[in-house]
């Protein structure tokens, strides 16, 4: 990871709830919870308490309908920082002691307005930072909502879908604990390559119950792969859309899929693995992204506050990715 360059990956951020029929909060309501957590200095311990996550800084722009969240991770298990000057023969190790951990910071840009015709789904850009994976971003943002739900009996309330009145004659209210789901958005180059290239193989993959293989107790069954043949006489004009729909319809049995194709006007063959239900690429290489280059002064691996020289050029590129 270069200190004068950053990559932001684009995700569809979904505010979801496991309770059937639950009304979901808006992104503004969710943002307000994260702001409260930041102001109160609340933290989220992971890795058996050896690492701590927190919201280091947060900013909201109501005019342009976006928010910037700076997530930080302090990791006591990370290696000590080492600096050297070979010419001068200097070698310095900065040892962590007590509760001190190596700090990593990740900027997250979130639209405050949902995508057109997609309620509860918001465009989100996550800065790629070594040591702070998107999965951790999702866990932390959800955890702070969980904390608020457990500690505040008024969050999140909504009129009961079944109607009715409570003992005071008021409309009966229900509660749910919302959480955040991040789904990597397939890059336009991936979609174009599949639409314009030549499909060479499609496989549907499902997990299997762990059972020994007869005659070889050191081998166990792990997954099954269903290979599909391709009838080229019936290929649709937009292969990607049709493929995504087909994978989704079979995702109850086959959670993943592998798609191989030859890039148009090239001999290069690419194989990409997808989440069958969502079409999300399981390798970040195929997730939509944009880069910020020539950052000066160069960036450190963490910051106590949002870094304007990174975020200011990132905002226009982020806004272009929205359809609100």
N, C-alpha and C positions, 0 to 999 in steps of 0.2 A: 504494500500500500504506500504510494508516494505521498509525500507531505505537501505537494503543490497541486494535487489533483484528487477529486472525489467523484464517485459514481453513486447515483441515486436510482434504486430500482422502484418500479411502479407496481403498486398493489391495489386491489379492490379491498377496501376495509369494510367489513360488514359488522354492523351492530346486531347481535343475535341474542336469542334467549331460548333456553331449553324447554320452557313452559309453553305448552301448546296454546295458541290463541293470544299470547301475551303481546301487549303493545310495547314497542321499543322506544327508548328515549331518543331524542334528537342529538345530533353531534354537539350542539351548543350545550345541552344538559350534561353530556358526557365530558366535554371540555371543562365545564365548571367544577366537576368532581376532581379532575386531574389538577386543576388550579388550586383547589383546596388542599389536596395532598401535597403539592409543592410547598404551599405557604406554611403548612403544618410540619414540614420536614419528615413526612412519613416515608418509610423504607420498606423494601420487600426482600427478605432473606432467601437465598437459594444455595444449593450445594452444601446442605447440612450446616448452614450458617457461615460458611467460608467465603461467601460473596454476598454483596448487597446491591440492590437496584433502587434507584430513586429518580424522581423528576427534578433535574437540576435547574431547569428554566422553562418558561412557557410564555408564548406571546400569541395574541389573537388580532386578526385584522378583519373587522366586520365589513368594511367597505369592499374588500376583495374576496371575502368569504373563505378565509383559510386560517389555520393555526399552525404554529411551529412549536414542537415539543422537543426539548433536549433531554434524552434519557441517558443516565449514567450508570455504569457498573463498576463497583470497587471489588476487586478480586484478590483475596489474600493468597490464593493458590498459584497465581501467575508468577512467572520468574521475576527475579530482581532486575531492576534496570542497570545496565552496564554501559559505561562510557569509556572511550579510550582515545589517546593521541599517540599513534605508533611512532611518529617522528620524535616526539618528546619522551617517549617511553612511559607514558602515563596510562594507568588502568584503574578505573574507579567503579566500585560496585555500591549501589545504593540499596542497602538491605531493608526489607520491610520488617517492622517490629510491631507487636501488639495487634491492634485492630486495623492497621494500615494495609491497604490493598492497592494494587495497580489499578489506575482509573482509566476507563474507556468511556467516550461520549459519542452519542449517535443522534443526529438531527432527524426528526420525523415531521414531514409536511403533510397536513391533513386538510382536505376540503371540508368546509362547514355546510356546504349544500350537497345533497345527494345527487347521484348521477340521474340523468333524465330517464324516467320510466323504470327506475331501479330503486325503490324505497329502501332505506337502511344501508345502502351501499355508497361509499364515499371514496373518491380517488385519494390515494396515499402514496407518498414517496419516502423511502427509507434509505438513509445514507449507509453505504456499505462500509462497515468498520470491522476489522479483525478483532475477534473476541466478543463481539456483540451482534449475534446473528438475528435475523428477522424473527425467528421463533421466540427468542428472548424478549424482543420488543412486544410481540403479541401477548406473551405471558404477563409481562409487567403491566401493560395497559389494562388488561383484563383483571389482574389482581387488585389494582387500586379501585376498580369499580366494585369488586367483591368486598373489599374492606368497607367501603361506604355503605353498601347494602346491609352488611352485618351490624354496623354501628349506628345507622340512621334509619329509624323505622318509617320515615316518610319517603325514603328513596327505594325503589322507584314505584309509585302508585299509579294506577290507571283504572278506569271504570271496568267492572267485571264484564266479560263478554256475555255471561249468562244473565245480566241485568239484576234486578231485585234491589231491595232496600236493606240497610242494616238496622240494628235495634233503635237507632235514633231517627229512623225515617229518612236517612240520607242514602244516595246511591251507593250500592255495595262496591268496594274497591278491592282490587287484587294487587299483588306485588310480584315482581320477578327480578332476578339478578342478571342483568345484561352482561355480555362478554364480547370481546373483539375477535374477529377472524380475519386473517390476512391471506389473500389469494393472489399469487403472482400473476400479473397480466401478461399473456403471451405477446412476445415482441412482434411488431409488424413485419419484420424481416422473416420471422418463422412462419407467420401466416402466408406471406407472399411466396416463400420458397415451397411450401406445401401445395398452394394453389397452382403455381406455375411450373413446379418440378414434376418428377415422375415417382409415384409411390412404388416402393419396392418391397414393403413388408409391414404388416400390422399384426400385433399380438395383444391379446387380452390376458391379464395376469391376476390371479387370485391367491390369497394366502391359504395355506392348508393347515389343518390341525397337525401339531408336531407328533409324528408317529415314526417308529423305526422302519427301515426298509428291510424286507425279508431277506435273510441270508447275510446281512451286513449291519450289525447292531451299532456300528460307529457312524452310520449314515442315517439321517432322518429326513422325512419329507418336510419341505418348507413352503413351496409354492408350485402352482400349476400354470402352464402357459398354453393358451389356445391360439394357434396360428391361423390367420385368416387369409384366404386367397382373394385376389383382386380381379374383378371382372372389368376390364378396361373399356368395354363397349358401353358401360352404363355409368361412367364417372360423371358426377355433376360438374357444373362450371366452377362453383365455389366449393372445392373439396373440403376445406377447413371447417366451414359451417356444418356441412353434412356429417363429417367425421366427428365433430364435437358432440352433435346431437346423438349419434349412434353410441358413442362411448358412454354418454350420460345415461342413456336408456338401459345400458348393460352394467352400470356401475354398482348395482346392488349385489351382483355376483362377482364382478371383476373390478377391483378398486383401482387398478393401474393399467396403463397401456403403453406399449412401445410402438413407435411409428418410425419407419425408415423411408427415406426418400433420396432421390438424386437431384441435386440442385440444377435448375435449368441452365443450359449452355455450359455445363461443367461435368467432370467425371467424379466430383466429390459426392460421396454418399454420407448422409447424416442420420443418426438414430437419436431420437428424443423420447424421454419417458414422461408421461403425463398422468396427472390425477384424473381418472376417468369421469368423476362426478362433475368437476369444475373446468377441466381443460387446462389446469395450471401446470406449467412445466416444472418438473421436479429438480431441474438443474438451473441455477440462476443465470447461466449463460444465455438462456432462451427467454428470460423475462425482460419485458420492456424496461429501458433504462435511458438515462441521460448523464452526461459528464460535465463537470466544472473543472476547467483547466487553468493553469497559470495563476494559482492562488498565491498571493503575496501580502504580508509575510507568510511563510509556510505554516501549515497547521501542526499542532501537537496532537497526541492521541486522545486528549481529553480537553475539556474546557468547563469552567464553572458556569458560564453563561452562553447563550446563543451567539454564534460567530457571524457577524454581519457580512464579512468579506466572502463567506461561503454561501450564506442564505440569500443575500441580495441578488446575485446572478442566478440563483436556482429558482427563485419564485416565478419569473416569467416562463421558464421551461416547464415548471410544474403545472402552471395554470393552463398551458396548451394541452395538457393531457386530459383535462376535464371535459365532460359533456354534461353541463348542468342546465 
